[in-house]
Amino acid sequence: MPPKRRADRTASQPVRSKRNKKEQESDRDEEEKEALDPRTRHETETAQKDYEDEDEDEDEDEDEEDWEAVDVPEHMEETGSEVDAHETIPVYNDVEIVMEAPRPKSRASAYDREYENGIRQAMHGCHIVLLIAHFLIRNKWCLDKDVQNVCLSFIPPSIVSTFENGTCDLEKGVKQLMKWWKTFFKLDRPGLQTHGFEEYTFLSELGSNIETMQEALAQEHSDESDVIPSALEFVNRLTDERTGSRDLSAQLFVATLRSLSVRTRLVASLQPIDYRVTAQTTSIGTPNTPDATQDDTLGSQEPTKAKVPLRKARAKLVPNPDKVDKDFKLSQAKPGTVWAEYYHPDEARWISLDPIRNLYDKPRAMAPPRMDRRNIMSLVLAFEKRRGVTDVTRRYTPYMSQALRRRDRVLTKREREAGAQPWWDTFYARIERPPSQQETAELDALEAHEPMPTTMQAVRNHPLYVLRRDLKRTEVLIPEAKQVGAIRDEPMFLRSDVREALTAEAWRLRGRRIKGAEQPVKHVPTRAVSMEKKRHQELAKQSGERLYDACYGEWQTEAYVPPPVVDGIVPKERYGKSYSIDMFAPSMLPAGGAHIPIPGIGRLAGKLGIDYAEAVVGFDFKKQRVVPVKEGIVIPIECRELLLQAWEEHETHHANEAFQKQTQEACRRWRRLILSTLIAARVDAEYGRKHEDDAPEGPAFL
């Protein structure tokens, strides 16, 4: 039996690749030889020949070492011939793997997005209402005389005597009370905080049981705020424990200060759930990941494992109560969400008090850092009496524009034109306790000194400042606008210097026209609405051009003055088969004319020989065409009384005719009813029933 090579020498593909490589090397050597001179070429060929002889000797030695005896397969024993390695084709069993890509997640429709936004806005509004009700109840407890008497019993006599003296310094007494309270009441919880919408998704798994949801919420926020069901337990926190959250400490301080007959407000920064839809993120190993989707598609029943090893959750450490109390009371600590205000009669203003950090008259110190996601200042309300609240947000936040955006969504242009009002403005008008004129002037001055924004995102939709890039399609800066700042070398202007820029047609619809020799301040791409404009736009597109509309500012326009009515002739323009006059605004009424907005009165004016023109008050779009909207007519003013009297007589005559017609119709129906009854009675008498029991149940004529 002839010896066989190893299995790796029988495969044809490695041998072919080796031969191809040697052929490429030999061709490259031939090219290099041709480039050399004859003497160098001869030396090179001699050296190459010696190298190839040595290489062949080494290959023969390797072949002798690679030969070994192996068992011959059955199909080769039957043929009894040796199979060449180049003619042997290995047979493989085909394995087909189908990789099905996960289905792309379909984007939510406009209806779904609108529905979700509506749900979140409703939850946002409901949360605000409930928070206001919560603090109204706490403020009511602080106004309770029994609660105040208990609080008064804990105040040191030295401080009480200071307030009893009529000539005392109120500021000094309040500072002493704050200093004593800081050491008297201990803190163990932060209080009210902001939570995102996604943090409450676990409630959907609990069903509709209210008690179960309340227990879950109480357990979720047990380390933040206190749950106090009654005024008795409220005051017991002071008498028994003297420990609680920052909110509870501020509320008890308000009750204590009121017990000394000081006019005090309970101030709360509400922390409602956000109404805006944030970007949702998926964690590793959740069903939203591609791996989980692929496993579900392939029918895998095994749970999805995380791609990276996750660390086991550590046991929750119980913080040191003394350290927590000390950290909350540091002057550099983050501000709380509840504090106090008291009215100073000598200064005639409200002064902020932070009993937690012992800060006196530092309202801007109550504003949280802008990156703090647990304390967002969007709505700060002051509670003084049992009913009514006062919005004092402008006193405490330096970023009022950002607070307004987080308070409620901005209405669209269509909603503003329809007369819609923001939700908070409508609700606040019902519960507002208006501040005094002096306090209103103070808040207005604080809002006017709002710091200038320093980022592109902050200046966008800012009520006081604007960049050129943020101007809308129909907005432009006046020529006298001056730069008040810059962001990244881009000039910033006042929002009050922004004016509306419209086309000549739009200004005419407002009763104005462009002055002579005025150049447009802005060019905007044309918006094709009607079929005619779409044709012009398509023709321009075919020629490689783009249509633009010239826009003008209001300072470039003047009121449109139509020609007057002369000798009883109204100036008019022919439109189709009728004559009309533009009456887009009341100022467009010609001198000596009268507008009578009564439908159908033009026919009567024509019968009386009065010159008139149909009043066009606007345009409407029907089937992609512009259709004029007409409302009444314009006639000479001296014919107004005559036409109105004729119209009154005409309407009276038509009313009488309608009444006579209705009377005749009623008489005809009564006559038919009576005749039908008589005929039915006669037929029954002559050919009808023989006994009384045979009488029909209903009328015979039916």
Salt bridges, closest charged atoms under 4 A:
ASP63 OD1 - ARG5 NH1 3.82
ASP63 OD1 - ARG9 NH2 3.86
GLU116 OE2 - ARG120 NH2 3.39
GLU171 OE2 - LYS175 NZ 3.08
GLU198 OE2 - ARG120 NH2 3.85
GLU199 OE1 - HIS195 ND1 2.81
GLU199 OE2 - ARG374 NH1 3.07
ASP223 OD2 - LYS316 NZ 3.52
GLU224 OE1 - HIS195 NE2 2.95
GLU224 OE1 - HIS221 ND1 3.67
ASP226 OD1 - ARG189 NH1 3.30
ASP226 OD1 - ARG237 NH1 3.08
ASP274 OD2 - ARG276 NH2 3.07
ASP291 OD2 - LYS307 NZ 2.69
ASP325 OD1 - LYS329 NZ 3.15
ASP327 OD2 - LYS323 NZ 3.01
GLU341 OE1 - ARG265 NH1 3.27
GLU341 OE2 - ARG395 NH1 2.83
GLU347 OE1 - ARG349 NE 2.77
ASP354 OD2 - ARG357 NE 2.68
ASP361 OD2 - ARG349 NH2 2.70
GLU384 OE2 - ARG263 NE 2.65
GLU384 OE1 - ARG265 NE 3.91
ASP391 OD2 - ARG407 NH1 3.15
GLU415 OE2 - ARG409 NH2 2.96
GLU439 OE2 - ARG265 NH1 3.02
GLU439 OE2 - ARG395 NH2 2.98
GLU442 OE1 - ARG395 NH2 3.90
ASP444 OD1 - ARG394 NH1 2.56
GLU447 OE1 - ARG394 NH1 3.20
GLU450 OE2 - HIS462 NE2 3.52
GLU490 OE1 - ARG469 NH2 3.08
GLU500 OE1 - ARG510 NH1 2.95
GLU505 OE1 - LYS533 NZ 3.85
GLU532 OE2 - HIS536 NE2 3.90
GLU558 OE2 - ARG513 NE 3.32
ASP582 OD2 - ARG508 NH2 2.82
ASP611 OD2 - LYS572 NZ 3.04
GLU614 OE1 - LYS630 NZ 2.64
GLU641 OE2 - ARG640 NH1 3.59
GLU651 OE2 - HIS650 ND1 3.72
GLU657 OE2 - HIS653 NE2 2.52
GLU665 OE2 - ARG668 NH2 2.42
GLU665 OE2 - ARG669 NE 3.17
ASP684 OD2 - ARG689 NH1 3.74
